Amino acid sequence: MRLPYLKSPVRRFYSFLILMYLAGLLLILWNPETEPGRYSSACFFRNITGIPCPGCGMGRGVVHTFQLDFISAVKSHPFAVLVGLIIIVLPIWVCIDLFRRSKSLFVFSGQLDFYFAQNRWAFWSLMILLVLLWIINIYKFQHSGL
């Protein structure tokens, strides 16, 4: 079954963003407190392997960001404040684009993609940073008893 609405790459892009945004919000909101101060993990990688992924702690950090507890947010994950801001800005940007029938976010995404394709050093720097975050998460996991 083909949906004629999704033939356009721009429409597919915005539909995908909206679906991923809603799925991410549900995943962040599903963080039950098992004991006071201890949360169950929503990370599929950690639940299957027992090893935290580079993004482990992000959900908890974003919740701390929304509670304006930035120190705890950064302790949970160094990118939590940035992701929290993206979670706030992204739906506003999508709504403005949809209201104005614009595609500025789609164009920005293409420019960002082009930048990383042309500047391999930026791409590999980001990959090295993610590996370092993974090492830090594994170290924190082993020494925190979570």
Secondary structure, 3 states (H helix, E strand, C coil): CCCHHHHCHHHHHHHHHHHHHHHHHHHHHCCCEEECCEECCCCHHHHHHCCCCCCCCHHHHHHHHHCCCHHHHHHHCCCHHHHHHHHHHHHHHHHHHHHHCCCHHHHHHHHHHHHHHHCHHHHHHHHHHHHHHHHHHHHHHHHHCC
